[in-house]
Amino acid sequence: MTPIRDSLHGYIELNKEEKRILDTAEMQRLRRIRQLGLSSLVYPSATHTRFQHSLGVMYLAGEFAESLEVNDERRRELRLAGLLHDSGHGPFSHASEMLAEREGFSHEELSCEVAERLEDYYSADTDRIKKIIKGELEIGQVVAGDIDSDRMDYLLRDAHSSGLEHGNIDTETIIRLAQIDSRRLVFNHKAVQALESLFTARFHMIKSLYKHHASAIAEKMLQRSLKDFLNDNSIDRLMRMDDYEAHCQLLKSEGSSKRIYERITNRKLYKRSLVWDEDKISRETLRNIEDRIDEPGKVEQKIAEEAGIKTEKVIVDKPETPGINDIDVKIKKDGEVKPFSEFSPIPETLREAEWRTVSLKVYTPENHRKVVSDAAEKILKDYTQVSGF
């Protein structure tokens, strides 16, 4: 066994095949991909990597395996899937992932490709590893589920590295009280309070870190830079890069891709010229805008033409429906399995609170804020389709 000291979990023991996998170029590449993309522009210490996170997910997946009392083969599968689950991530983490999704594939699919390429390094069943990465097996929910080792590690790690105090989660209780029932992961009712803490931590991290206005602007600028970069390059090539290579390629690129990226590297970020939230328009209107703006680029072009500036100087960040709606957690008490919402008001409370973070935003350089604001007001009214706006 090979011990690795982790800042969160202490010593993580690697067996021989886990160490062989960790030493491959595919996994070492993750050392050069930051977990939080550009969040270090706001929180300078948030520079931890996908490599660190992958080790943490492997460790927590192993802890789940111990608690669920699965056999050694299943435990090996869970740990390997946890280790490989993010191996397909592209540079700058979520910025490239969103572009890949628009092209019709996900980082999970790319991670499965890595699992196939490395199958000679491990003895577990490759097809089962791939299914666990996708959350398709009952035990796969431990790695890719609603309450999983992935989410728990990134919340803990992101809070720890950024210096925020919101990510405290009682992982030990959550894992100890997990069980498999009817081929799905459920939790004993005694875990309700610990699960409430996880949901609350997630909400505060969204507000303070993941949706911080400056990092959100930088992220959208980076997406635009990468999108323009893809006009001359394939998404496949981009997703195989690390942050360092992508950084160099963007600086060597031409046109708007380079100009926008240079602003990011010098922290000359765009500013908010328009913000529509619940204080300005209704939720129904926000939902309409989210549904109608399928391709922000078309709206950006219209706003830029109305404002009389280049399209690259306008970025539309459309609203996103709160993710708390998508979480489906089951609690078991007295032999019955029921939704978490029947045991706690937290999901509904946080759903309401998360709506306060939902807004439509338009970004532009400081010197264009007024003209872009006026143009955006005029153009975006056509996308509301709600009477009484």
C-alpha positions in Angstrom: 0.0 0.0 0.0 1.1 3.5 -0.8 0.0 6.3 1.5 -0.8 9.8 0.2 -1.4 12.7 2.6 -4.6 14.6 1.8 -5.5 18.0 3.3 -9.0 16.8 4.0 -9.1 13.1 4.6 -5.6 12.5 6.1 -3.7 9.5 4.8 -5.3 7.8 1.7 -3.9 4.4 1.1 -3.5 3.3 -2.5 -3.2 -0.3 -3.6 -0.8 -1.3 -6.4 -3.3 -1.0 -9.3 -4.7 2.3 -8.0 -1.1 3.6 -7.9 -0.5 2.4 -11.4 -3.5 4.2 -12.7 -2.6 7.4 -10.7 0.8 7.4 -12.4 -0.6 7.4 -15.9 -0.4 10.5 -18.1 -4.2 10.6 -18.2 -4.4 11.0 -14.4 -1.4 13.2 -14.0 -3.0 15.6 -16.5 -5.6 16.3 -13.7 -2.8 17.9 -11.7 -2.9 20.7 -14.2 -6.6 21.3 -14.2 -8.0 23.5 -11.5 -11.2 22.3 -9.8 -12.8 25.7 -9.7 -11.7 27.2 -12.9 -11.3 31.0 -12.5 -12.6 31.2 -8.9 -9.0 32.1 -7.8 -9.6 35.5 -9.3 -11.9 36.1 -6.3 -10.5 33.6 -3.7 -6.7 33.4 -4.4 -6.2 30.2 -2.5 -8.9 28.3 -4.5 -6.3 26.7 -6.7 -6.8 23.0 -5.9 -7.0 20.5 -8.7 -9.1 17.7 -10.2 -6.3 15.4 -9.2 -6.8 16.1 -5.5 -10.5 15.9 -5.9 -10.3 12.5 -7.6 -8.3 11.1 -4.8 -10.9 12.4 -2.3 -13.8 10.9 -4.2 -11.9 7.5 -4.4 -11.4 7.7 -0.6 -15.1 8.5 0.2 -16.3 5.9 -2.3 -14.3 3.4 -0.4 -15.8 4.6 2.9 -19.3 4.1 1.4 -18.3 0.6 0.4 -17.2 -0.3 3.9 -20.4 1.1 5.4 -22.6 -0.8 2.8 -20.6 -3.9 3.5 -20.1 -4.8 -0.1 -17.6 -7.5 -1.1 -14.0 -6.7 -2.0 -14.7 -6.7 -5.7 -17.5 -4.1 -5.4 -15.3 -2.0 -3.1 -12.5 -2.1 -5.7 -15.0 -1.0 -8.4 -16.3 1.9 -6.4 -12.8 3.2 -5.6 -11.6 2.9 -9.2 -14.7 4.6 -10.5 -14.2 7.4 -8.0 -10.6 7.8 -9.0 -11.5 7.9 -12.7 -14.8 9.8 -12.6 -13.3 13.2 -13.6 -10.5 11.9 -15.8 -12.4 13.2 -18.9 -12.6 16.8 -17.7 -11.3 19.5 -20.1 -9.3 22.6 -19.3 -10.7 25.2 -16.9 -13.2 22.6 -15.6 -16.8 23.7 -16.2 -16.1 26.3 -18.8 -15.0 23.6 -21.4 -17.5 21.1 -20.1 -20.4 23.4 -21.0 -19.1 23.8 -24.5 -18.7 20.0 -24.8 -22.3 19.5 -23.7 -23.4 21.8 -26.5 -21.6 19.5 -28.9 -23.5 16.6 -27.6 -21.2 14.8 -25.1 -20.2 15.0 -21.5 -17.1 14.7 -19.4 -18.6 11.4 -18.0 -18.4 9.9 -21.5 -14.8 11.1 -21.9 -14.0 9.6 -18.4 -15.4 6.3 -19.6 -13.1 6.5 -22.7 -10.2 7.0 -20.3 -11.4 4.0 -18.3 -11.3 1.9 -21.5 -7.8 3.1 -22.4 -6.5 2.2 -19.0 -8.2 -1.1 -18.6 -4.9 -3.0 -18.7 -3.9 -1.3 -15.5 -6.7 -2.8 -13.4 -8.5 -6.1 -12.9 -12.0 -4.9 -12.3 -14.7 -5.1 -15.0 -14.4 -2.1 -17.3 -18.1 -2.1 -18.3 -19.1 -1.9 -14.6 -16.6 0.9 -13.9 -18.1 2.9 -16.8 -21.7 2.3 -15.5 -20.7 3.4 -12.0 -19.2 6.6 -13.4 -22.5 7.3 -15.1 -24.5 6.3 -12.0 -26.3 3.5 -13.7 -25.8 0.7 -11.2 -27.3 0.6 -7.7 -23.9 1.1 -6.1 -23.0 3.7 -8.8 -25.1 6.2 -6.9 -22.3 6.2 -4.4 -20.1 8.0 -7.0 -22.7 9.6 -9.2 -25.9 10.1 -7.4 -27.8 12.8 -5.5 -25.9 12.4 -2.3 -22.5 10.9 -3.4 -18.8 10.9 -2.7 -18.3 13.4 -5.6 -20.6 16.1 -4.2 -19.4 15.6 -0.6 -15.7 15.9 -1.5 -16.0 19.0 -3.8 -18.1 20.8 -1.2 -15.6 20.1 1.5 -12.6 20.7 -0.7 -13.9 23.9 -2.3 -14.8 25.4 1.1 -11.4 24.4 2.6 -9.3 25.8 -0.2 -11.3 29.0 -0.7 -11.3 29.7 3.0 -15.0 29.8 3.3 -16.7 28.2 6.3 -19.9 27.1 4.6 -18.8 23.6 3.5 -18.9 21.8 6.8 -20.6 18.4 6.2 -21.0 15.4 8.5 -19.8 12.9 6.0 -19.2 10.2 8.6 -22.8 10.2 9.6 -24.2 10.3 6.1 -22.0 7.5 5.0 -22.6 5.4 8.1 -26.4 5.6 7.7 -26.5 4.9 4.0 -27.9 1.6 2.7 -29.1 -0.1 -0.5 -32.9 -0.7 -0.7 -34.7 -1.9 -3.8 -31.5 -1.3 -5.9 -31.1 2.3 -4.9 -29.2 4.3 -2.3 -31.3 5.4 0.7 -30.5 6.9 4.1 -31.7 6.0 7.6 -33.9 8.7 9.1 -31.3 9.4 11.7 -29.2 11.0 8.9 -31.8 13.7 8.2 -30.0 16.4 10.2 -26.6 15.6 8.5 -28.3 15.7 5.1 -29.9 19.1 6.0 -26.4 20.4 6.7 -25.2 19.2 3.3 -28.1 20.9 1.4 -27.5 24.1 3.4 -23.8 24.0 2.8 -24.4 23.5 -0.9 -26.7 26.6 -1.0 -24.3 28.8 0.8 -21.4 27.7 -1.5 -23.5 28.5 -4.5 -24.1 32.0 -3.2 -20.7 32.7 -1.9 -18.4 30.9 -4.4 -20.0 29.2 -7.4 -22.2 32.2 -8.3 -20.0 35.0 -7.0 -20.5 37.8 -9.5 -16.9 38.4 -10.4 -16.0 34.7 -11.0 -19.3 34.2 -12.9 -18.3 37.1 -15.2 -14.9 35.6 -15.7 -16.3 32.2 -16.4 -18.7 33.6 -19.0 -15.9 35.5 -20.6 -13.8 32.3 -20.7 -16.6 30.4 -22.3 -16.9 33.1 -25.0 -13.1 33.0 -25.6 -13.1 29.2 -25.8 -16.2 29.2 -28.1 -14.4 31.6 -30.5 -11.3 29.4 -30.2 -13.3 26.5 -31.4 -14.1 28.2 -34.7 -10.6 27.0 -35.7 -10.2 24.0 -33.5 -12.2 20.8 -32.6 -13.9 20.3 -29.2 -12.1 16.9 -29.0 -8.7 18.7 -29.2 -9.8 21.2 -26.5 -11.0 18.6 -24.1 -7.7 16.8 -24.2 -5.8 19.9 -23.1 -4.9 20.9 -19.5 -5.2 24.4 -18.2 -1.6 25.2 -19.1 -1.8 24.2 -22.7 -5.2 25.9 -23.2 -3.7 29.0 -21.6 -0.9 29.1 -24.1 -3.1 28.2 -27.1 -5.6 31.0 -26.2 -2.8 33.6 -25.9 -1.5 32.4 -29.3 -4.9 32.5 -30.9 -6.2 35.5 -32.9 -9.2 37.8 -32.9 -11.8 38.0 -30.1 -10.7 34.7 -28.5 -7.3 36.2 -27.7 -8.6 39.7 -26.8 -11.2 38.4 -24.3 -8.7 35.9 -22.7 -6.1 38.6 -22.3 -8.6 40.7 -20.4 -9.2 37.7 -18.1 -5.5 37.1 -17.4 -5.1 40.8 -16.5 -8.3 40.7 -14.5 -9.9 43.4 -16.6 -13.3 41.8 -16.3 -16.5 42.9 -18.0 -19.1 44.6 -15.7 -22.8 44.0 -15.2 -24.8 46.4 -17.4 -28.2 44.8 -16.8 -29.5 42.5 -14.1 -33.1 41.1 -14.1 -33.9 39.2 -11.0 -37.0 38.6 -8.8 -36.9 42.3 -7.8 -37.4 43.3 -11.4 -39.4 40.6 -13.1 -41.4 37.5 -12.1 -40.2 33.9 -11.9 -42.5 33.1 -14.8 -40.7 35.7 -16.9 -37.3 34.3 -15.9 -38.4 30.8 -16.8 -39.6 32.1 -20.2 -36.3 33.8 -20.8 -34.4 30.7 -19.9 -36.5 28.6 -22.3 -36.4 31.0 -25.1 -32.7 31.9 -25.2 -31.5 28.7 -26.6 -28.5 30.3 -28.2 -27.2 33.4 -26.3 -25.0 34.3 -29.2 -27.9 35.4 -31.3 -29.2 37.7 -28.5 -25.7 39.1 -28.0 -25.4 39.9 -31.6 -28.7 41.8 -31.6 -27.8 43.7 -28.5 -24.4 44.6 -29.9 -25.9 45.8 -33.2 -28.4 47.9 -31.2 -25.6 49.4 -29.1 -23.3 49.9 -32.1 -20.4 47.9 -30.7 -18.7 44.6 -31.5 -20.5 41.4 -30.5 -17.5 40.2 -28.5 -18.2 43.1 -26.1 -21.6 41.7 -25.1 -22.2 38.6 -23.0 -25.6 37.3 -22.0 -25.8 35.1 -18.9 -29.2 33.6 -19.0 -31.1 32.5 -15.9 -30.9 28.9 -14.6 -33.7 27.2 -12.7 -32.6 26.3 -9.2 -30.9 22.9 -9.1 -32.4 21.9 -5.8 -35.4 20.8 -7.8 -33.5 18.0 -9.4 -32.3 16.4 -6.1 -34.1 13.2 -5.3 -33.1 11.8 -1.9 -34.9 9.0 -0.1 -35.2 8.4 3.6 -36.0 5.0 5.2 -37.9 4.8 8.5 -39.7 1.8 10.0 -39.2 -0.1 6.8 -40.8 2.6 4.6 -38.9 4.7 2.0 -40.1 8.2 1.5 -38.9 11.4 -0.1 -36.5 13.6 2.0 -39.0 16.4 1.8 -41.4 14.5 4.0 -38.9 14.5 6.8 -37.5 18.0 6.4 -38.6 21.5 5.3 -35.1 22.3 4.1 -35.5 21.3 0.4 -38.5 23.6 -0.1 -36.9 26.4 2.0 -33.7 26.2 0.0 -35.6 26.0 -3.3 -37.2 29.3 -2.4 -33.9 30.8 -1.2 -32.1 29.7 -4.3 -34.5 31.6 -6.5 -33.0 34.7 -5.0 -29.8 33.8 -6.9 -31.5 33.4 -10.3 -31.2 36.3 -12.7 -30.6 37.3 -16.3 -27.4 39.3 -16.6 -25.7 41.1 -19.4 -22.0 41.9 -19.2 -19.9 44.4 -21.1 -16.7 46.5 -20.7 -17.0 49.4 -18.2 -17.1 52.1 -20.9 -20.1 50.5 -22.7 -22.3 49.8 -19.7 -24.9 52.5 -20.3 -25.4 52.0 -24.0 -25.5 48.2 -23.6 -28.0 48.5 -20.8 -30.4 50.5 -22.9 -29.9 48.2 -25.9 -30.4 45.0 -23.8 -33.6 46.4 -22.2 -35.0 47.0 -25.7 -34.0 43.6 -27.2 -34.7 41.4 -24.2 -38.3 42.5 -23.8 -39.0 40.4 -26.9 -37.9 37.3 -25.0 -40.2 37.7 -22.0 -43.6 36.8 -23.5 -45.3 37.5 -20.2 -48.2 39.9 -20.0 -47.7 42.8 -17.6 -43.9 42.9 -17.9 
